[in-house]
Amino acid sequence: MNPQDAFFKNLTALCGQRFEGKVVTTDPQDADFANNRLLMHVRDCSDGEIRIPFWVGEDKSRTWVITRQDVGLRLKHDHRDPDGTTHTLHWYGGNTANEGTAERQEFPVDQESIDLFNANDAAVSTTNVWAVEVHPEKTYVYELKRPNRHMRVEFDLTKPVTE
């Protein structure tokens, strides 16, 4: 099994479960995340796509969407306003540039997202690289890196939550 298929299988094994997380990096920009309950819910799973709503306190505007491509995997951010309409910064992300590993996949920003960020006063995000890690029965990780920025959120897979 290639690393991306193994990664998708590891992620699929979490379907239907919710997990709490915490910010493990120390960037002051992430205080809003660090000071709220972080919850992810792996759901809406198919052979080609997994949707993972990510809640920051009462803010339920974010969903990570990981899809299989002809070559590689794609991560997109479905970002909504409180009324459910798409946020100005919606559907940004990227595709894997290499096969990664069964436990870690990296998603450099794609051109569509660069154009979106440049058009909406978010040029700082044009060098983003997101990563998702699944360490079975241990942790799920969501990571954002760019020059002068590193945010890492770790979710405890040993303790699924019911609410």
C-alpha positions as CSV (number, residue, x, y, z in Angstrom):
1,M,0.0,0.0,0.0
2,N,1.4,3.4,-0.9
3,P,1.9,6.0,1.9
4,Q,-1.1,8.1,0.8
5,D,-3.5,5.2,0.7
6,A,-2.2,4.1,4.1
7,F,-2.7,7.7,5.4
8,F,-6.2,7.8,4.1
9,K,-6.9,4.4,5.7
10,N,-5.6,5.7,9.0
11,L,-7.9,8.7,8.8
12,T,-10.9,6.7,7.7
13,A,-10.5,4.5,10.8
14,L,-11.4,7.7,12.8
15,C,-14.8,8.2,11.0
16,G,-17.7,9.0,13.3
17,Q,-15.5,10.0,16.2
18,R,-14.8,13.3,18.0
19,F,-11.6,14.3,19.7
20,E,-10.4,17.3,21.8
21,G,-7.2,19.0,21.0
22,K,-4.8,21.7,22.2
23,V,-2.4,24.1,20.7
24,V,1.1,22.8,21.5
25,T,3.1,25.7,19.9
26,T,3.5,29.1,21.6
27,D,2.9,31.7,18.9
28,P,0.9,34.6,20.5
29,Q,-1.2,34.8,17.3
30,D,-2.8,31.5,18.3
31,A,-4.1,32.7,21.7
32,D,-7.8,32.6,20.5
33,F,-7.3,28.9,19.6
34,A,-5.3,28.1,22.8
35,N,-7.9,29.7,25.1
36,N,-10.8,27.8,23.7
37,R,-12.0,24.2,23.6
38,L,-10.8,22.7,20.3
39,L,-12.9,19.8,18.9
40,M,-12.7,17.9,15.7
41,H,-15.3,15.5,14.3
42,V,-14.3,13.0,11.6
43,R,-17.4,12.5,9.5
44,D,-18.9,12.4,6.1
45,C,-16.4,9.7,5.0
46,S,-16.3,8.1,1.6
47,D,-13.7,6.3,-0.5
48,G,-12.7,9.7,-2.0
49,E,-13.3,12.3,0.6
50,I,-13.3,12.9,4.4
51,R,-14.8,16.0,6.0
52,I,-13.6,17.0,9.5
53,P,-15.4,19.9,11.2
54,F,-13.1,21.8,13.5
55,W,-14.6,23.8,16.3
56,V,-12.9,26.6,18.2
57,G,-15.1,27.2,21.2
58,E,-18.5,28.2,19.9
59,D,-17.1,29.0,16.4
60,K,-18.1,26.1,14.2
61,S,-17.1,27.8,10.9
62,R,-14.3,25.5,9.8
63,T,-14.2,22.1,8.1
64,W,-11.1,20.4,6.8
65,V,-11.8,18.5,3.6
66,I,-9.3,15.8,2.5
67,T,-9.9,14.3,-0.9
68,R,-8.1,11.8,-3.1
69,Q,-6.8,13.1,-6.4
70,D,-5.6,11.3,-9.5
71,V,-2.2,11.8,-8.0
72,G,-1.9,12.6,-4.3
73,L,-4.2,14.1,-1.8
74,R,-5.8,17.6,-1.4
75,L,-6.6,19.5,1.8
76,K,-9.1,22.4,1.5
77,H,-10.6,24.6,4.2
78,D,-14.4,25.0,4.0
79,H,-14.7,28.2,6.0
80,R,-18.2,29.7,6.6
81,D,-19.7,32.8,8.2
82,P,-22.0,32.3,11.2
83,D,-25.1,32.2,8.9
84,G,-23.6,29.3,6.9
85,T,-22.7,31.3,3.8
86,T,-19.1,31.0,2.5
87,H,-16.5,33.2,4.1
88,T,-14.5,35.5,2.0
89,L,-11.5,33.2,2.6
90,H,-13.1,29.9,1.7
91,W,-11.8,26.8,0.0
92,Y,-8.1,27.5,0.4
93,G,-5.5,24.8,0.8
94,G,-3.2,22.7,-1.4
95,N,-2.2,19.4,-2.8
96,T,0.5,17.0,-1.7
97,A,3.8,17.6,-3.5
98,N,5.2,14.1,-2.6
99,E,4.0,10.8,-1.3
100,G,4.6,11.7,2.4
101,T,4.2,8.9,4.9
102,A,1.4,6.8,6.3
103,E,1.4,9.1,9.3
104,R,2.1,12.6,7.8
105,Q,1.0,14.4,4.7
106,E,2.0,18.0,3.8
107,F,-0.1,20.3,1.6
108,P,1.8,23.4,0.2
109,V,-0.5,26.3,-0.8
110,D,-1.9,26.0,-4.3
111,Q,-2.2,28.7,-6.9
112,E,-6.0,29.1,-6.4
113,S,-5.4,29.8,-2.8
114,I,-2.5,32.2,-3.5
115,D,-4.8,34.2,-5.8
116,L,-7.5,34.2,-3.1
117,F,-5.2,35.4,-0.4
118,N,-3.7,38.1,-2.6
119,A,-7.1,39.4,-3.6
120,N,-8.3,39.6,0.0
121,D,-5.4,41.3,1.9
122,A,-4.0,38.0,3.2
123,A,-0.8,37.8,1.2
124,V,1.0,36.6,4.4
125,S,-0.7,33.2,3.8
126,T,0.8,32.8,0.2
127,T,3.6,30.6,1.5
128,N,1.5,28.4,3.8
129,V,2.2,24.7,4.1
130,W,-0.4,22.7,6.0
131,A,0.3,19.3,7.4
132,V,-2.0,16.6,8.8
133,E,-0.7,13.7,10.9
134,V,-2.5,10.6,12.0
135,H,-0.7,8.5,14.6
136,P,-3.1,5.6,15.1
137,E,-4.4,5.3,18.6
138,K,-2.3,8.2,19.7
139,T,-2.7,11.6,18.1
140,Y,-4.1,13.5,15.1
141,V,-2.2,16.7,14.3
142,Y,-3.2,19.8,12.2
143,E,-0.2,22.1,11.5
144,L,0.3,25.4,9.7
145,K,3.8,26.6,8.8
146,R,5.1,29.6,6.9
147,P,8.0,32.0,7.6
148,N,7.6,33.5,11.1
149,R,4.6,31.3,11.8
150,H,4.1,27.8,13.2
151,M,0.8,26.5,14.7
152,R,0.4,22.9,15.7
153,V,-2.8,21.5,17.2
154,E,-2.7,17.9,18.6
155,F,-5.8,15.9,19.3
156,D,-5.8,12.9,21.7
157,L,-7.1,9.9,19.8
158,T,-7.1,7.8,23.0
159,K,-10.0,9.7,24.4
160,P,-13.0,10.1,22.0
161,V,-15.6,12.5,23.3
162,T,-19.3,12.3,22.9
163,E,-20.1,16.1,22.9
